[in-house]
């Protein structure tokens, strides 16, 4: 087995900008901080990201038999020295956590790392117990929000757990500032996701779209700013294109609305976000990446991970909306006031967020 061979386990190769950013950040940081010589990833497709060699698929895009990708995960783990579980709410389901534990047992000497992860919420006691075992077996765990830290340290008080941050902000090191220096900030960015559509409640989604469309229309009339609908997920069936198309249908024809299709290059996406005046983010990494390029964020929270991130950076309460109950009048007021005056900055600076994100790999490097 090649020395320092890493396997990066995540939701990769699925045309999701947030996961693309996590993968790129993980791979570049594994090379930079952990001296990774060879990297494989859990992906059903070939993935090519800037500054990195292409990653060949290690999973099947269509399984030939039930559980095929489970065996493929285990085979990849058995051929790696170290595993990195990075980003996302990766520790909440018992079967998935136990799969990760088995991967660590099959892999080489380790230590194995969980970096910038969320912990919970759990739906069963079995999941809690599995998570406690995982935390104790993992060499180092960096959690991305205060609630995850509280849950993790309560479950496994003797495990090597630290409060860090999401790892995607580490990509700020690789942005070409010259490519966006000539741009003047312009427009309202919108990044929604089809949550209710995927969970059988389309009417709730349609009501939210109507309310958002009303607020965007009024904010445009107040400010003159155009609207940019940004697809963070480019999946043909489960992506953001359809929900953004339906949002567009609720906005009157005279309002300038532009589509920004999925971009597989996280750096270009971050550069695009930096040209906007504000981002209305339902996709968590739309908010995270916008924050890191100092674009104001109005958060549409649909999950505890979104609320946890808002709490961690100290985003003003007035800029937080529950996706189940969006008042278009209040949203209009927030957008129009911020565009006319200015938006209040979060309590956490981007430099401090970067330092907290970097801590994932700096502290892990002491163990490798």
C-alpha positions, 0 to 999 in steps of 0.5 A, spaced: 500 500 500 502 506 498 504 511 504 499 516 506 494 514 501 487 517 503 480 515 502 475 521 502 468 519 504 462 524 503 457 525 498 461 527 492 460 527 484 453 528 485 453 535 482 452 539 488 456 545 489 456 545 497 459 538 496 464 540 491 467 545 495 468 540 501 471 535 496 476 540 493 477 543 500 479 536 503 483 534 498 487 540 497 488 541 505 490 533 505 495 534 501 498 541 504 497 539 511 497 532 512 502 530 506 497 526 502 501 522 497 495 519 494 487 520 494 481 516 492 474 519 493 467 516 494 464 518 488 460 514 482 462 519 477 469 521 475 470 528 478 475 534 476 476 540 480 481 545 479 488 545 482 487 537 483 488 531 478 482 528 476 478 523 481 476 516 478 469 513 480 470 508 486 462 507 486 457 504 481 453 509 478 448 504 478 448 498 482 449 491 479 446 488 486 443 490 492 449 493 497 454 493 491 456 500 493 457 498 500 462 493 498 465 498 494 466 503 500 469 498 504 474 495 499 476 503 498 477 503 505 481 497 506 486 500 501 487 506 504 491 508 510 487 514 512 480 516 512 477 523 512 469 524 513 468 531 511 463 536 511 455 536 512 451 533 517 454 526 517 453 523 524 446 522 525 443 515 522 445 509 525 446 505 519 451 510 516 455 511 522 456 504 523 458 503 516 463 509 517 466 505 524 467 499 519 471 503 514 475 505 519 476 498 522 478 495 515 483 501 513 490 502 515 493 505 521 490 511 521 488 516 525 482 517 521 479 524 521 472 527 521 473 534 519 468 540 519 462 535 521 455 536 524 453 531 529 445 529 530 439 530 530 438 523 532 432 519 531 433 513 535 437 511 541 441 506 537 444 512 533 446 516 539 450 509 541 453 508 535 455 515 534 458 515 541 462 509 539 464 512 532 467 519 536 471 514 541 474 510 535 476 516 531 482 519 531 480 527 531 473 530 530 472 537 528 465 539 529 462 545 525 457 548 530 456 549 538 450 544 538 454 539 535 460 540 540 455 540 546 452 533 543 458 530 541 462 532 548 456 529 552 456 523 548 463 521 548 467 526 553 474 522 553 474 523 545 478 528 541 473 533 539 474 540 538 470 546 536 472 548 529 468 550 523 465 548 516 472 546 512 469 550 505 472 557 507 479 554 506 478 555 499 478 562 500 486 561 499 485 559 492 480 565 489 483 569 484 482 576 486 484 579 480 478 576 476 473 580 480 476 586 481 473 590 475 466 587 478 461 592 481 457 589 486 450 588 483 444 584 484 440 579 489 442 572 489 437 567 490 439 559 492 433 555 494 432 547 494 426 543 493 426 540 500 418 539 500 418 537 493 422 531 496 418 530 502 411 530 499 409 537 501 409 541 494 403 546 497 408 548 502 413 549 497 409 553 492 407 558 498 414 559 500 415 560 492 410 565 492 412 569 498 419 569 496 417 572 489 413 577 492 418 580 496 423 579 491 419 583 486 418 589 491 425 589 493 427 590 485 422 595 485 425 599 491 432 598 489 432 597 481 437 590 483 436 584 478 435 577 481 440 572 480 437 564 481 443 560 482 443 553 482 447 550 487 445 543 485 445 541 478 442 534 478 437 532 473 431 530 477 433 532 484 437 539 483 435 546 483 433 548 476 425 546 477 424 550 483 428 556 480 424 555 474 417 555 478 420 561 482 421 565 476 414 564 474 411 567 480 415 574 478 412 579 473 415 579 466 418 586 467 423 584 473 430 582 470 431 575 472 437 571 470 439 564 471 446 562 474 446 554 472 450 549 476 458 550 476 462 545 477 468 549 479 467 552 486 472 557 485 468 560 480 462 560 484 465 563 490 467 569 485 460 570 482 457 570 489 462 576 491 459 580 485 452 580 488 450 585 493 446 580 497 445 572 497 438 569 499 440 562 501 436 556 503 442 552 501 447 552 507 453 552 503 450 558 498 450 562 505 457 559 507 461 561 501 457 568 500 459 569 507 466 568 506 467 572 500 463 578 504 457 578 501 451 579 506 447 573 507 439 573 508 438 566 511 432 561 509 433 556 515 430 549 513 434 545 518 437 545 525 444 545 521 442 552 518 440 555 525 447 552 528 451 556 522 447 562 523 448 562 531 455 560 530 457 566 526 452 571 529 448 573 523 443 578 526 436 575 528 432 579 523 436 576 517 434 569 519 427 566 516 424 560 517 422 557 511 416 554 513 413 561 515 416 566 511 412 573 511 413 577 504 412 583 507 418 582 513 423 579 507 421 585 503 423 590 508 430 586 510 432 586 503 430 593 501 433 596 507 439 593 507 440 594 499 438 602 500 443 603 507 447 597 508 447 590 511 449 589 518 455 584 518 455 578 522 459 578 529 464 573 527 469 575 522 471 572 516 478 571 518 476 568 524 472 563 521 478 562 516 482 560 522 477 556 525 476 552 519 484 551 518 484 548 525 481 542 522 487 540 519 492 544 523 490 540 529 489 533 525 496 534 522 499 533 529 496 526 529 498 524 522 
